[in-house]
Amino acid sequence: MSLPSTVRKTSIRLADGRELIYYDDEHPDADRSMPDRRDPSRIETRSELRRDPLLDEWVAVASHRQDRTYLPPPDECPLDPSTPGRLTEIPAPDYDVVVFENRFPSLALDVDRRAGRARGPAPGQAAPDGTGQAAPDGLVPRRPGIGRCEVVCFTSDHDGALGRLPASRVRTVVDVWADRTVELGAMPGIEQVFPFENRGEEIGVTLHHPHGQIYAYPFVAPRTARQLVSAARWRAEHGGCLYCAVIDSERSARARVLGTAGGWVAFVPEAARWPFEVHLYPTRHLPDLPALDGGERDGLVAVLGDVLRRFDGLFDRPMPYMLAWHQAPVRRDRDLAHLHLEVFSIRRSATKLKYLAASESGAGVFINDVAPERAAELLREASA
C-alpha cells in the first residue's frame, strides 16, 4: 500500500529543474500548475563520499551546504507558500503536504562527478560480509555522492507542528513517507530510504517551518547495518526476530510502555541512550512503511501524536527532538529488519541539555542522565 485514493499527487518542476510534489488531502481540486517564477540558476552540488578505513563507514563531504539558508526571519521563510510579493520554494499560494528536492543536498543524483574520480567500490557494491567494502586500490576510497535528499513540508502553517496537526493530516504525512520510500527505493543505486525530522534550534535546525527530510542513501546506514548483524546473530542462536523479542520483553515488563494503538506499541527502551527516548514498533513483523495496512497507519497516527504531545507537555514548552525511521534496506536483509521509529531529545530537564561530549562522540559510549524507567514515568504523567 502506498497512497490512498483520498490523496492527490501532482509533480512539477521548479525553475532550476528540481522536482516538487504536491500531496493534496484537503484541496484535491487545487490548481497546481503555477510555475516557479524565480531565477532558474541552480546551486552547484559537489557531494563526495569517502570511506573511513578505521570504522569502515562512508562519510559524505558536501561543502556547498556551508552556504545554505540559516534561520531566516519568519517573513522570509522559504518553506511558506508563495505570495505575489515573495516567491518561495513552493509556487502555490497554499498547500497541504509538499515534497521537493533539497536545494542544498548532502547527496544528489546529478552530483558533479569530477569530485568522485577516485578508487574503491561504489557504495552499493557490497562485499560478501555486506559492509559495502570491496577490495579498494587505495586507503580511502572516494565516490560521487550519488543519492537524493528531499524536504517534506507537513503543513503550510509556519507556526504549526507535526504533533499538533489533525489526525487526518498526520495520516497524509505517513502516506507520503510510504510513497516516497517506494519511489526513492526504485531509483538506481539507492540502498536505504531514511525519513526523519529535526525539530528545535537546540537540535540544529536552520528553518523553523514544520518539516522533515528524507535521505535516499547509496549504502546501508551504519546503525542499520549494525542492527542487522545483531538480528542475524539472534536468529542463528535463538530463532525468530530480535526486534519482536524486544517488543515482547517491553510489553511483559510494562514499566517503560507509554501506550498502544492499532497494532503499535510505544516504549522507552531499557537501554535508552538519550534522556527522553521513545521507540514505536508495529507489533506485526514488517520491513518498511509501505508494508503497513490502513489500520496500522491509523494506529501509527494515534500513537505518534500521543508521544509528540507528551514530549511538549513534559516541560510545558516545545520539545526539541529528532525523529528517525528505521526501515529495511532496499535490496538485502528485508526479512531480518523490523520497521520502527525512534523519537528522542537532548533536553534532560526544563533548563538543561544533554551534550554529546567525549565519551559519546569520541568513544561512542553513551551516558544517560535519566533512568529509562523514570523517563517513562514522567512521560506518562505529562499532558497529551
C-alpha positions as a Markdown table, in Angstrom:
| # | Residue | x | y | z |
|---|---|---|---|---|
| 1 | Met | 0.0 | 0.0 | 0.0 |
| 2 | Ser | 1.4 | 3.4 | -0.9 |
| 3 | Leu | -1.1 | 6.3 | -1.4 |
| 4 | Pro | -4.8 | 6.1 | -0.6 |
| 5 | Ser | -7.3 | 7.4 | -3.2 |
| 6 | Thr | -8.1 | 10.4 | -0.9 |
| 7 | Val | -4.7 | 12.0 | -1.6 |
| 8 | Arg | -3.9 | 13.5 | -5.0 |
| 9 | Lys | -0.3 | 13.6 | -6.1 |
| 10 | Thr | 1.0 | 16.2 | -8.6 |
| 11 | Ser | 4.6 | 16.6 | -9.7 |
| 12 | Ile | 6.0 | 19.8 | -11.2 |
| 13 | Arg | 9.5 | 21.1 | -11.9 |
| 14 | Leu | 10.9 | 24.2 | -10.2 |
| 15 | Ala | 12.7 | 26.8 | -12.2 |
| 16 | Asp | 16.1 | 25.2 | -11.6 |
| 17 | Gly | 14.9 | 21.7 | -12.6 |
| 18 | Arg | 14.3 | 20.2 | -9.2 |
| 19 | Glu | 11.2 | 18.1 | -8.7 |
| 20 | Leu | 8.4 | 19.3 | -6.4 |
| 21 | Ile | 5.4 | 17.1 | -5.5 |
| 22 | Tyr | 2.1 | 18.3 | -4.0 |
| 23 | Tyr | 0.2 | 15.8 | -1.9 |
| 24 | Asp | -3.4 | 17.2 | -1.5 |
| 25 | Asp | -5.8 | 15.8 | 1.1 |
| 26 | Glu | -8.0 | 18.9 | 1.9 |
| 27 | His | -7.7 | 20.5 | -1.5 |
| 28 | Pro | -8.0 | 17.8 | -4.1 |
| 29 | Asp | -9.1 | 20.2 | -6.8 |
| 30 | Ala | -6.5 | 22.9 | -6.2 |
| 31 | Asp | -4.7 | 24.3 | -9.2 |
| 32 | Arg | -1.1 | 23.0 | -9.1 |
| 33 | Ser | 0.0 | 24.4 | -12.4 |
| 34 | Met | 1.5 | 27.6 | -11.0 |
| 35 | Pro | 5.1 | 28.0 | -12.4 |
| 36 | Asp | 8.1 | 28.8 | -10.3 |
| 37 | Arg | 9.0 | 32.4 | -11.4 |
| 38 | Arg | 12.3 | 32.6 | -9.6 |
| 39 | Asp | 15.8 | 32.8 | -11.2 |
| 40 | Pro | 16.4 | 29.4 | -12.7 |
| 41 | Ser | 20.1 | 29.3 | -11.6 |
| 42 | Arg | 20.9 | 26.2 | -9.6 |
| 43 | Ile | 23.3 | 25.6 | -6.7 |
| 44 | Glu | 26.3 | 23.5 | -7.9 |
| 45 | Thr | 26.3 | 20.3 | -6.0 |
| 46 | Arg | 29.8 | 18.9 | -5.1 |
| 47 | Ser | 29.0 | 16.0 | -2.8 |
| 48 | Glu | 31.6 | 13.3 | -2.4 |
| 49 | Leu | 31.7 | 10.0 | -0.4 |
| 50 | Arg | 34.8 | 9.0 | 1.4 |
| 51 | Arg | 35.2 | 5.7 | 3.2 |
| 52 | Asp | 36.7 | 5.8 | 6.7 |
| 53 | Pro | 39.2 | 2.9 | 6.7 |
| 54 | Leu | 39.1 | 2.6 | 10.5 |
| 55 | Leu | 35.3 | 2.4 | 11.0 |
| 56 | Asp | 34.6 | 1.0 | 7.5 |
| 57 | Glu | 31.8 | 3.7 | 7.0 |
| 58 | Trp | 31.0 | 6.2 | 4.3 |
| 59 | Val | 31.3 | 9.9 | 5.1 |
| 60 | Ala | 29.6 | 12.5 | 2.9 |
| 61 | Val | 31.6 | 15.6 | 2.2 |
| 62 | Ala | 29.3 | 18.4 | 0.9 |
| 63 | Ser | 31.0 | 21.7 | 1.2 |
| 64 | His | 28.3 | 23.6 | -0.8 |
| 65 | Arg | 26.0 | 23.2 | 2.2 |
| 66 | Gln | 28.1 | 25.7 | 4.1 |
| 67 | Asp | 26.1 | 28.5 | 2.5 |
| 68 | Arg | 22.6 | 27.0 | 3.0 |
| 69 | Thr | 19.8 | 29.2 | 4.4 |
| 70 | Tyr | 20.2 | 29.7 | 8.1 |
| 71 | Leu | 17.4 | 30.8 | 10.5 |
| 72 | Pro | 15.8 | 33.4 | 8.3 |
| 73 | Pro | 13.2 | 35.7 | 9.9 |
| 74 | Pro | 9.6 | 34.4 | 9.7 |
| 75 | Asp | 8.6 | 36.7 | 6.8 |
| 76 | Glu | 11.5 | 35.2 | 4.7 |
| 77 | Cys | 10.9 | 31.5 | 5.3 |
| 78 | Pro | 11.5 | 29.6 | 2.0 |
| 79 | Leu | 9.0 | 26.9 | 3.0 |
| 80 | Asp | 6.0 | 29.1 | 3.3 |
| 81 | Pro | 3.6 | 29.3 | 0.3 |
| 82 | Ser | 4.5 | 31.9 | -2.3 |
| 83 | Thr | 2.7 | 35.3 | -2.3 |
| 84 | Pro | 2.6 | 38.0 | -5.1 |
| 85 | Gly | 5.3 | 39.9 | -3.2 |
| 86 | Arg | 7.5 | 37.0 | -2.2 |
| 87 | Leu | 8.4 | 33.8 | -4.1 |
| 88 | Thr | 9.5 | 30.7 | -2.1 |
| 89 | Glu | 10.3 | 27.1 | -2.8 |
| 90 | Ile | 6.6 | 26.4 | -3.2 |
| 91 | Pro | 5.0 | 28.3 | -6.1 |
| 92 | Ala | 1.4 | 27.7 | -4.9 |
| 93 | Pro | -0.4 | 30.2 | -2.6 |
| 94 | Asp | -1.3 | 27.3 | -0.3 |
| 95 | Tyr | -0.6 | 23.6 | 0.1 |
| 96 | Asp | -1.4 | 20.6 | 2.2 |
| 97 | Val | 1.8 | 18.5 | 2.1 |
| 98 | Val | 4.7 | 19.2 | -0.2 |
| 99 | Val | 7.9 | 17.3 | -1.0 |
| 100 | Phe | 10.8 | 18.7 | -3.1 |
| 101 | Glu | 14.4 | 18.1 | -3.8 |
| 102 | Asn | 16.6 | 19.9 | -1.3 |
| 103 | Arg | 18.3 | 23.0 | -2.8 |
| 104 | Phe | 21.4 | 22.2 | -0.7 |
| 105 | Pro | 21.5 | 18.4 | -0.8 |
| 106 | Ser | 24.1 | 16.2 | 1.0 |
| 107 | Leu | 23.6 | 13.7 | -1.8 |
| 108 | Ala | 22.3 | 14.2 | -5.3 |
| 109 | Leu | 21.6 | 12.0 | -8.4 |
| 110 | Asp | 23.2 | 14.6 | -10.7 |
| 111 | Val | 26.2 | 15.4 | -8.4 |
| 112 | Asp | 29.3 | 16.8 | -10.1 |
| 113 | Arg | 31.2 | 13.6 | -10.9 |
| 114 | Arg | 34.5 | 15.4 | -11.1 |
| 115 | Ala | 34.6 | 15.1 | -7.3 |
| 116 | Gly | 34.5 | 11.3 | -7.5 |
| 117 | Arg | 37.3 | 10.3 | -9.9 |
| 118 | Ala | 38.9 | 8.0 | -7.4 |
| 119 | Arg | 39.4 | 4.4 | -6.5 |
| 120 | Gly | 37.4 | 1.9 | -4.4 |
| 121 | Pro | 34.0 | 0.3 | -4.6 |
| 122 | Ala | 30.7 | 2.0 | -5.4 |
| 123 | Pro | 28.7 | 2.5 | -2.2 |
| 124 | Gly | 26.1 | -0.1 | -3.3 |
| 125 | Gln | 28.8 | -2.7 | -4.2 |
| 126 | Ala | 28.7 | -5.0 | -1.2 |
| 127 | Ala | 31.4 | -7.5 | -0.2 |
| 128 | Pro | 30.2 | -10.9 | 1.0 |
| 129 | Asp | 30.1 | -9.6 | 4.6 |
| 130 | Gly | 27.6 | -6.9 | 3.5 |
| 131 | Thr | 29.7 | -3.9 | 4.5 |
| 132 | Gly | 29.8 | -2.4 | 1.1 |
| 133 | Gln | 33.6 | -2.5 | 1.2 |
| 134 | Ala | 35.0 | -4.4 | -1.8 |
| 135 | Ala | 38.8 | -4.6 | -2.3 |
| 136 | Pro | 39.9 | -1.0 | -2.7 |
| 137 | Asp | 43.1 | 0.0 | -4.5 |
| 138 | Gly | 43.6 | 3.0 | -2.2 |
| 139 | Leu | 43.4 | 3.6 | 1.6 |
| 140 | Val | 40.4 | 5.9 | 1.4 |
| 141 | Pro | 38.0 | 5.1 | -1.4 |
| 142 | Arg | 36.1 | 8.0 | -2.9 |
| 143 | Arg | 32.9 | 8.1 | -4.9 |
| 144 | Pro | 30.5 | 10.7 | -6.1 |
| 145 | Gly | 27.8 | 11.5 | -3.5 |
| 146 | Ile | 25.0 | 9.9 | -5.5 |
| 147 | Gly | 21.7 | 9.8 | -3.8 |
| 148 | Arg | 18.7 | 12.0 | -3.2 |
| 149 | Cys | 17.7 | 14.4 | -0.4 |
| 150 | Glu | 14.1 | 15.6 | -0.1 |
| 151 | Val | 12.3 | 18.1 | 2.1 |
| 152 | Val | 8.8 | 17.2 | 3.4 |
| 153 | Cys | 6.7 | 20.2 | 4.5 |
| 154 | Phe | 4.0 | 18.9 | 6.8 |
| 155 | Thr | 1.7 | 21.9 | 6.5 |
| 156 | Ser | 1.6 | 25.4 | 5.0 |
| 157 | Asp | 1.2 | 26.8 | 8.6 |
| 158 | His | 4.5 | 28.3 | 9.5 |
| 159 | Asp | 3.7 | 28.1 | 13.2 |
| 160 | Gly | 2.3 | 24.5 | 13.2 |
| 161 | Ala | 4.0 | 21.3 | 14.4 |
| 162 | Leu | 3.7 | 17.7 | 13.5 |
| 163 | Gly | 2.3 | 16.8 | 16.9 |
| 164 | Arg | -0.4 | 19.4 | 16.7 |
| 165 | Leu | -1.7 | 18.6 | 13.3 |
| 166 | Pro | -5.1 | 17.0 | 12.8 |
| 167 | Ala | -5.0 | 13.2 | 12.7 |
| 168 | Ser | -6.1 | 13.3 | 9.0 |
| 169 | Arg | -3.0 | 15.4 | 8.1 |
| 170 | Val | -0.6 | 13.2 | 10.1 |
| 171 | Arg | -2.1 | 10.2 | 8.2 |
| 172 | Thr | -1.2 | 12.0 | 5.0 |
| 173 | Val | 2.3 | 12.5 | 6.2 |
| 174 | Val | 2.5 | 8.8 | 7.0 |
| 175 | Asp | 1.2 | 8.0 | 3.5 |
| 176 | Val | 3.8 | 10.4 | 2.0 |
| 177 | Trp | 6.6 | 8.7 | 3.8 |
| 178 | Ala | 5.5 | 5.4 | 2.5 |
| 179 | Asp | 5.0 | 6.7 | -1.1 |
| 180 | Arg | 8.5 | 8.3 | -1.1 |
| 181 | Thr | 10.0 | 5.1 | 0.3 |
| 182 | Val | 8.6 | 3.3 | -2.8 |
| 183 | Glu | 9.7 | 5.9 | -5.3 |
| 184 | Leu | 13.2 | 6.5 | -3.9 |
| 185 | Gly | 13.9 | 2.9 | -3.4 |
| 186 | Ala | 13.2 | 2.3 | -7.1 |
| 187 | Met | 15.9 | 4.8 | -8.1 |
| 188 | Pro | 19.2 | 3.3 | -9.4 |
| 189 | Gly | 21.9 | 2.9 | -6.8 |
| 190 | Ile | 19.7 | 3.6 | -3.7 |
| 191 | Glu | 20.2 | 1.1 | -0.9 |
| 192 | Gln | 18.2 | 2.6 | 2.0 |
| 193 | Val | 15.5 | 5.3 | 2.5 |
| 194 | Phe | 15.6 | 7.3 | 5.7 |
| 195 | Pro | 12.8 | 9.7 | 6.6 |
| 196 | Phe | 13.5 | 11.9 | 9.6 |
| 197 | Glu | 12.6 | 15.2 | 11.3 |
| 198 | Asn | 14.8 | 17.6 | 13.3 |
| 199 | Arg | 12.9 | 20.0 | 15.5 |
| 200 | Gly | 14.3 | 22.9 | 17.5 |
| 201 | Glu | 17.3 | 25.2 | 17.4 |
| 202 | Glu | 18.9 | 23.1 | 20.1 |
| 203 | Ile | 18.9 | 20.2 | 17.6 |
| 204 | Gly | 20.5 | 22.4 | 14.9 |
| 205 | Val | 17.5 | 23.2 | 12.6 |
| 206 | Thr | 18.1 | 26.0 | 10.2 |
| 207 | Leu | 14.4 | 26.5 | 9.3 |
| 208 | His | 11.5 | 26.7 | 11.8 |
| 209 | His | 8.7 | 25.8 | 9.4 |
| 210 | Pro | 7.4 | 22.4 | 10.4 |
| 211 | His | 9.1 | 20.0 | 8.0 |
| 212 | Gly | 11.2 | 16.8 | 7.8 |
| 213 | Gln | 13.5 | 15.3 | 5.3 |
| 214 | Ile | 14.1 | 12.0 | 3.5 |
| 215 | Tyr | 17.6 | 10.8 | 2.6 |
| 216 | Ala | 18.0 | 8.1 | -0.1 |
| 217 | Tyr | 21.4 | 6.6 | 0.7 |
| 218 | Pro | 23.6 | 4.7 | -1.8 |
| 219 | Phe | 24.6 | 2.4 | 1.0 |
| 220 | Val | 23.1 | 0.8 | 4.1 |
| 221 | Ala | 23.4 | 3.2 | 7.0 |
| 222 | Pro | 25.9 | 2.1 | 9.7 |
| 223 | Arg | 23.4 | 1.9 | 12.5 |
| 224 | Thr | 21.1 | -0.2 | 10.3 |
| 225 | Ala | 23.9 | -2.5 | 9.3 |
| 226 | Arg | 24.9 | -3.0 | 12.9 |
| 227 | Gln | 21.3 | -3.8 | 14.0 |
| 228 | Leu | 21.0 | -6.3 | 11.2 |
| 229 | Val | 24.2 | -8.1 | 12.3 |
| 230 | Ser | 22.7 | -8.3 | 15.8 |
| 231 | Ala | 19.4 | -9.6 | 14.3 |
| 232 | Ala | 21.2 | -12.2 | 12.3 |
| 233 | Arg | 23.1 | -13.4 | 15.3 |
| 234 | Trp | 19.9 | -13.6 | 17.4 |
| 235 | Arg | 18.1 | -15.6 | 14.6 |
| 236 | Ala | 21.0 | -18.0 | 14.4 |
| 237 | Glu | 21.2 | -18.5 | 18.2 |
| 238 | His | 17.6 | -18.3 | 19.2 |
| 239 | Gly | 15.4 | -18.4 | 16.1 |
| 240 | Gly | 12.9 | -15.7 | 15.3 |
| 241 | Cys | 13.1 | -11.9 | 15.2 |
| 242 | Leu | 15.3 | -9.9 | 17.6 |
| 243 | Tyr | 13.1 | -6.8 | 17.3 |
| 244 | Cys | 10.0 | -8.9 | 18.1 |
| 245 | Ala | 11.8 | -10.3 | 21.2 |
| 246 | Val | 12.4 | -6.7 | 22.3 |
| 247 | Ile | 8.7 | -5.8 | 21.8 |
| 248 | Asp | 7.7 | -8.9 | 23.8 |
| 249 | Ser | 10.1 | -8.1 | 26.6 |
| 250 | Glu | 9.0 | -4.5 | 26.9 |
| 251 | Arg | 5.3 | -5.4 | 26.9 |
| 252 | Ser | 5.9 | -8.0 | 29.5 |
| 253 | Ala | 7.8 | -5.6 | 31.8 |
| 254 | Arg | 5.3 | -2.8 | 31.2 |
| 255 | Ala | 7.4 | -0.4 | 33.3 |
| 256 | Arg | 8.5 | 1.6 | 30.2 |
| 257 | Val | 5.5 | 1.2 | 27.9 |
| 258 | Leu | 3.8 | 4.5 | 27.1 |
| 259 | Gly | 0.9 | 3.3 | 25.1 |
| 260 | Thr | -0.5 | 1.0 | 22.4 |
| 261 | Ala | -2.9 | 1.7 | 19.4 |
| 262 | Gly | -3.9 | 0.0 | 16.2 |
| 263 | Gly | -1.1 | -2.6 | 16.1 |
| 264 | Trp | 1.6 | -0.3 | 17.5 |
| 265 | Val | 3.4 | -0.1 | 20.9 |
| 266 | Ala | 5.5 | 2.9 | 22.2 |
| 267 | Phe | 8.0 | 2.5 | 24.9 |
| 268 | Val | 11.2 | 3.9 | 26.4 |
| 269 | Pro | 13.9 | 1.3 | 25.6 |
| 270 | Glu | 15.5 | -0.4 | 28.6 |
| 271 | Ala | 19.0 | 0.8 | 27.4 |
| 272 | Ala | 18.0 | 4.2 | 26.2 |
| 273 | Arg | 20.9 | 6.5 | 25.2 |
| 274 | Trp | 19.0 | 9.8 | 25.4 |
| 275 | Pro | 17.3 | 11.5 | 28.4 |
| 276 | Phe | 13.9 | 11.1 | 26.7 |
| 277 | Glu | 13.8 | 8.5 | 24.0 |
| 278 | Val | 10.8 | 6.6 | 22.8 |
| 279 | His | 10.6 | 3.8 | 20.2 |
| 280 | Leu | 7.5 | 3.0 | 18.3 |
| 281 | Tyr | 7.1 | -0.5 | 16.8 |
| 282 | Pro | 4.4 | -2.2 | 14.8 |
| 283 | Thr | 3.6 | -5.4 | 16.6 |
| 284 | Arg | 3.4 | -7.2 | 13.2 |
| 285 | His | 6.8 | -8.1 | 11.7 |
| 286 | Leu | 7.1 | -5.6 | 8.7 |
| 287 | Pro | 10.1 | -4.4 | 6.7 |
| 288 | Asp | 9.1 | -0.8 | 5.9 |
| 289 | Leu | 6.4 | 1.9 | 5.8 |
| 290 | Pro | 4.8 | 0.8 | 2.5 |
| 291 | Ala | 4.0 | -2.6 | 4.1 |
| 292 | Leu | 1.7 | -1.0 | 6.7 |
| 293 | Asp | -2.0 | -1.6 | 6.0 |
| 294 | Gly | -4.6 | 1.1 | 6.5 |
| 295 | Gly | -5.4 | 0.2 | 10.1 |
| 296 | Glu | -1.8 | 0.1 | 11.1 |
| 297 | Arg | -1.2 | 3.6 | 9.5 |
| 298 | Asp | -4.1 | 4.9 | 11.6 |
| 299 | Gly | -2.6 | 3.3 | 14.7 |
| 300 | Leu | 0.7 | 4.9 | 14.0 |
| 301 | Val | -1.0 | 8.3 | 13.7 |
| 302 | Ala | -2.6 | 7.8 | 17.1 |
| 303 | Val | 0.5 | 6.6 | 19.0 |
| 304 | Leu | 2.9 | 9.1 | 17.3 |
| 305 | Gly | 0.6 | 12.1 | 18.0 |
| 306 | Asp | 0.3 | 11.0 | 21.7 |
| 307 | Val | 4.1 | 10.7 | 22.1 |
| 308 | Leu | 4.8 | 14.1 | 20.5 |
| 309 | Arg | 2.2 | 15.8 | 22.6 |
| 310 | Arg | 3.7 | 14.2 | 25.7 |
| 311 | Phe | 7.1 | 15.5 | 24.7 |
| 312 | Asp | 5.8 | 19.0 | 24.5 |
| 313 | Gly | 3.8 | 18.6 | 27.8 |
| 314 | Leu | 6.8 | 17.3 | 29.7 |
| 315 | Phe | 8.3 | 20.7 | 30.4 |
| 316 | Asp | 5.3 | 22.8 | 29.1 |
| 317 | Arg | 7.3 | 24.0 | 26.1 |
| 318 | Pro | 8.1 | 22.8 | 22.6 |
| 319 | Met | 10.5 | 19.9 | 23.0 |
| 320 | Pro | 13.5 | 19.8 | 20.7 |
| 321 | Tyr | 13.7 | 16.3 | 19.2 |
| 322 | Met | 14.9 | 14.0 | 16.4 |
| 323 | Leu | 12.6 | 11.6 | 14.7 |
| 324 | Ala | 14.2 | 8.8 | 12.8 |
| 325 | Trp | 12.6 | 6.0 | 10.8 |
| 326 | His | 14.5 | 2.7 | 10.6 |
| 327 | Gln | 13.4 | 0.7 | 7.6 |
| 328 | Ala | 14.7 | -2.4 | 5.8 |
| 329 | Pro | 17.4 | -1.9 | 3.2 |
| 330 | Val | 16.1 | -1.8 | -0.4 |
| 331 | Arg | 17.9 | -4.9 | -1.6 |
| 332 | Arg | 19.0 | -7.1 | 1.3 |
| 333 | Asp | 18.1 | -8.4 | 4.7 |
| 334 | Arg | 14.5 | -7.4 | 4.3 |
| 335 | Asp | 13.3 | -10.4 | 6.3 |
| 336 | Leu | 15.7 | -9.6 | 9.2 |
| 337 | Ala | 14.7 | -5.9 | 9.5 |
| 338 | His | 11.7 | -4.7 | 11.5 |
| 339 | Leu | 10.3 | -1.3 | 10.9 |
| 340 | His | 10.5 | 1.1 | 13.8 |
| 341 | Leu | 10.6 | 4.8 | 14.7 |
| 342 | Glu | 12.9 | 6.4 | 17.2 |
| 343 | Val | 11.9 | 9.8 | 18.8 |
| 344 | Phe | 14.5 | 11.3 | 21.2 |
| 345 | Ser | 15.5 | 14.6 | 22.7 |
| 346 | Ile | 18.7 | 16.1 | 24.0 |
| 347 | Arg | 16.7 | 18.0 | 26.7 |
| 348 | Arg | 17.3 | 16.4 | 30.1 |
| 349 | Ser | 15.4 | 18.9 | 32.2 |
| 350 | Ala | 13.5 | 22.1 | 31.8 |
| 351 | Thr | 16.8 | 24.1 | 31.9 |
| 352 | Lys | 19.5 | 21.6 | 30.9 |
| 353 | Leu | 20.6 | 19.9 | 27.7 |
| 354 | Lys | 22.4 | 16.6 | 27.1 |
| 355 | Tyr | 25.6 | 17.3 | 25.1 |
| 356 | Leu | 27.4 | 14.5 | 23.3 |
| 357 | Ala | 30.8 | 15.1 | 24.9 |
| 358 | Ala | 34.0 | 13.0 | 24.7 |
| 359 | Ser | 32.6 | 9.7 | 25.9 |
| 360 | Glu | 29.7 | 9.8 | 23.5 |
| 361 | Ser | 31.3 | 11.5 | 20.5 |
| 362 | Gly | 34.9 | 10.2 | 21.0 |
| 363 | Ala | 34.4 | 6.7 | 22.4 |
| 364 | Gly | 30.8 | 6.0 | 21.3 |
| 365 | Val | 29.8 | 5.2 | 24.9 |
| 366 | Phe | 26.5 | 7.0 | 25.8 |
| 367 | Ile | 25.9 | 8.1 | 29.4 |
| 368 | Asn | 22.2 | 8.7 | 30.2 |
| 369 | Asp | 21.4 | 11.2 | 32.9 |
| 370 | Val | 17.8 | 10.0 | 33.2 |
| 371 | Ala | 16.9 | 6.4 | 34.1 |
| 372 | Pro | 14.7 | 5.0 | 31.3 |
| 373 | Glu | 12.1 | 3.9 | 33.9 |
| 374 | Arg | 11.9 | 7.5 | 35.3 |
| 375 | Ala | 11.7 | 8.9 | 31.8 |
| 376 | Ala | 8.7 | 6.7 | 31.0 |
| 377 | Glu | 7.0 | 7.7 | 34.3 |
| 378 | Leu | 7.5 | 11.4 | 33.5 |
| 379 | Leu | 6.2 | 11.0 | 30.0 |
| 380 | Arg | 3.1 | 9.1 | 31.2 |
| 381 | Glu | 2.4 | 11.9 | 33.6 |
| 382 | Ala | 2.9 | 14.6 | 31.0 |
| 383 | Ser | -0.2 | 16.1 | 29.4 |
| 384 | Ala | -1.0 | 14.8 | 26.0 |
